[in-house]
Amino acid sequence: MNHTHSRNLFRLFSWLFLLPIVSSVYGQGAGDTTRQRIHYRYSSITLVTGTGVQLFNHCDGLLQVSFPYSVTDASGVSTNHTFSGQKNRIYLGQNWSVFPVLFEIGGLHHFVDFGFCFRIQGNLTNGSNLAAGYGFIWYADTRRTREPEDKRMAIKVSLNLNYSADAAGSGDALLGSIDNANKTIYLLGHEADPTFTTGGGRSPTVTNNAKTLNVSYSQRELSLLPRVSIANNPYRSGGRWELLFGYNFPLTDRGGIYLKQEADQGHKGVSPAVNINNPAISASYNGRPVHRAPYRFGGVYAGVLFGFGRHREPS
């Protein structure tokens, strides 16, 4: 993302956290005449216990890219070439979310949540999703009880802002490779030397002899996910469960070409993903030229979460 997109993303996440504060102040001053209600508080955490799946359509096409590059060998001789990637079906029509780490803080009716999870798309197991949301809670029970903390169920409606990134450089996204052994490759404004280092910090630094430079597809997405949840009442117990249903609405998508050097004992990315609208890149989806991300991930989402928490009720 460029700096403008990063600032806009920060503003959107900030507003999601400010909304419940504004709503709480307004409710205390105007709409809520029962002073006890401001003392309801709960918090919960989900640690790698849960999963979700998003289903989307129109992702069964073949993607192909090509671009020029030059190579300088060990003797200093330079030659020009063109990379023509293999046609590849990158996405399979569903995306799994696993190992969530989520936090939720709420009062009687308003709550905010934020966290992240990992994404699995074929072999794209290193993808991630960052989310923040704001929502409203109703309480339900078949028994005749008036106090919210005595009702068994909670019905939650929320709106989440999601930033998702797939696993750049995985096998499912591979479009091809270039011989990098004893050669320096110049492409798309970047340079891949014949050696690269890995490690550092507490790990020893290792110099690797590059074998290939892998070319893969990578995509980022900013989206809105309105959802409805059925959960147990957070004021009845410490254990929490929740069933979620929603629909993902993409706002912006950014497709790119990711370059990764491979060696016998290690690998390393050459740079962040190069935007697919780079004028040096020729891309086609099902044989038709494209100049932006060819995939849109709008679709139904369903999930289940398990966690634990604490709460405070009015005395």
N, C-alpha and C positions, 0 to 999 in steps of 0.2 A: 504494500500500500504506500502511496505517496504521503507527504506531510499533510496535505489538505484532507485526504480521506481519514488519516489517523486522528486529526483534530475533530472531525465530524463524529467519528466513532466514539471518542472520549466524551463529547458533549451529549450524545444520545444515552450512553451508559450513565452519565451524571444525572440527567433528567429522570431516569428510571429510579434512582435512589432518592431524589428530591421529592418525587410525587407523593410517596406515603407520608413524608414529614408534613408537607403542605396540607394533605387531606386530614391528618391527625389534628393539626392545629385548628383547622376550620371546624372539624367535628366537635372539638372540645368547646370552642367558642360559640357555635351557633346551633349545630344540629343534635348534639348529645347532651341531654339534660340530666342524665344519670352519671354522677361524678365517679361512681365506683368503676365504671367501664374503662376508665383510663388506666386502671391498675392491672388489667389483663395483659400478660406478656408471655410469649413462648419463644423458644429457639430450638432448632433441630439441625442435625448434621447427617449426611449420607456419605459413607466411606466405602467406595468400590462395591456396593451392594445394590445392584439394579441393572436394568438394561432397557433399551428402546430400539425401535425400528422405524425408519421412514421409507415410505414407498413413493416412487416417482416414475413418470413416464417419459417417453421421447428421448431416451438415452441409449438406444440400441444401434446407433450409427457408427460408422468407421471414421476415425480421425487420422489425417496424414499431414505431415509438415515437411518443409524443405527450406534450406538456407545455405548461403555460401560460407566457406571457411578456408583458412590457409594453414599450411603445416610447414614448420621448419625442422629439418632433421638434424642429427648430431653433427653433420659436417657443415651445417649452415645453409644448406640449399632449401629454398622456399618454393612451394607449389600451391596452386589454388584448386579447390575442390568444391563440390556441392553435396550437402547431406540430404538424402531423400529417405525419410523414415518409413517404416512399414506401416500399413494400415492397421489400426488397432481399435477394438471396442473397449473403451476405458472403463465405463460404468455399467453396472448390471441391473439397475432398476430398484435396488434397495440399499439402504445404508444403516448399519447397526451402530448403536452407541453403547459402550460398555465402560465398566470401572468408573462410575461417576464419583466426583467429590463435590458435594453440594451443601450450601448453607442456607438456612431459611430463618428469618426473624419476623415476628408478627405480634399484633395485638388481638383485640377481639374480632375485628372484621378485616383489617388490612394487613398485608404482609409483603415482604420483598425476599427474593432469593437470587443467589448468584453462585457460580461454580463452573466446573469444566468436566469433560469426559473425553474418552478416546473413541475414534471412529474406525469402523471396519468396513471396507468396501473391497470385496475380493481379497487380495493380499495387501490392501492399503491399511495396514494395522498401526501405522504411526500417525494417523490423522488425529485432529483434535477439534473440540468445539468449546467455545467460551460463551457463557450466557449470563444474562441478568434480567430479572423480571419483577413486575409488580402485580398484585392480585387482590381479590376480595373473597371472603369466606362466608358461607351460610352453614347453619347447623341443622341436622335432621335426625329424627328418631321416630320409631313406630309407637313408642310409649308417650304418654302425656306428661311431659316435663317441660318446664318453661326456662330453666336456667341453661345457658349455652354449655357450661362445663359438664352438665349431666347428660347431654345428648351423645349418642354413640358415633355418629358420622359427621364428616365435614365435606361440603361441596365447594370446590375452589375454582374460580375463574381468573385467569391471569394472562398477561401479555409479556412475552419474552423477546428480547433482542439477542440474536445469535451471531457469532462470528465463527465460521467453520473453515478449516483448511485440511485438504487431503494430504496423504503421505507422499510428498515429492520424492521421486526416485525409486518407488517400489516396482516390483516386477510387472504388475498389471498395467502400469502406466508407461512401460518402456516402449519407446518408438524406434530405438536403434542405438548403435554405439559406433565410436570412431577409435581407431588404433591410436593409443597414446604412448606406446612403449618407445622410449628414447626419442620422443618428438615433442615439440611445443606447438600447441594448437591455438589459433586465434579465431574467435567466433563471437558474433553478437555482442561485440564490445568487451569481451573478456578473454583471458589467457589461461590455458591449462598447461602448466609446465610438466616436464617428464618425471619430476619427483614432487611429493607433497608430504607435509608433516601431520601427525596426529598425536593426541595426548596433550601434555602440558598440565600445569597446576600440580596436583598431587600425583598425577600419573607421569611416567617418563615420556619424554618427547621421542617419537619414532619417525624416522624418515622412510617413506615408502616409495618404491618404484612403480609408477603408474603403468597399468596395462591397457585399460580402455577408458574412454570418456563416454559415459552413458547419457543418452538424451531421453528425457521423460516428460510427460505432461503433468501439470499441477494446476489446481484450481482453488480459489478462495471465494467465500460467499458471505455476504451480510444479509440477514433475513429477519422477518418477524414471525413469531410462532404463537398465535393465540391458542389457548388450550383450556380444557375443562378436566378437573381431577376429582376423583372420589377417594377419600382418605378417612382414617380413623381420627377422632377428635384429639387434637394435640393437648387438650387439657385433662384427658382421662388417664393417660399412661405415658411411660417413658419410651416405649417402643412405637415406632411409626411405620406405616405402610401407605402407599399411594398408587393408584392407577391413573394414568394420564392419557388423554386423547387430544389431538390438535391437528392443525394444518399449517405447513410451512409455506410462507410467502417470501420468495427471494426479492431483495431490494437491489443489490448489485452483485455481479459475478465478475471475477477476474481470472482469465485463463493464462497460463504461462508455460514456458519451456524451462525445465530444470536440468542443469548440467552437473553430473557427479562423476568424479574420478574413482576408479576401482583399482585396487592392488591385491596381491595375494593375501595380505593380512589386515587390510583396512580400506576405508573409503572416505571421501570428503567432497562436499559440495563446492563447486567453483564460485558460485554467487547465489543470491536470491533468484527466484524464478524470473525469467525475462518475459515481459508482457507479450502475449501472442499478437497484439496489434503492432509490434515492432515492424517497421517497413522492410527489414531484411528477411522477415519470416513470411513464407507462403504457406497458408494453412487451408485445408479443405475438410469438410464434414459431409460424408456421403457423396463425394465428388463435387460439392458446391463450395466455392471460396467463402471463407469466414475471416472476419477481422476483429472478432471479440470472442468471449467464451461461448462455445457452441452448446453448452449444457445448462439447463435450468432445473433446479431441484425442488420445485413446488410439489407438495404431496402430503398425504396423510401421515401423521406420526402417532405412535402408541408406545407406551412404556410402563414400567413398574419400578418402584423404588422402595427400599427398606432402610430405615435409619433409627436414630434414637435422639432424645432431646430432654429438655427440662421446661417447666412452666411455672407461672405464678398466678394465683387467683386472688380476687378480692377477699378480704377477711370478713 
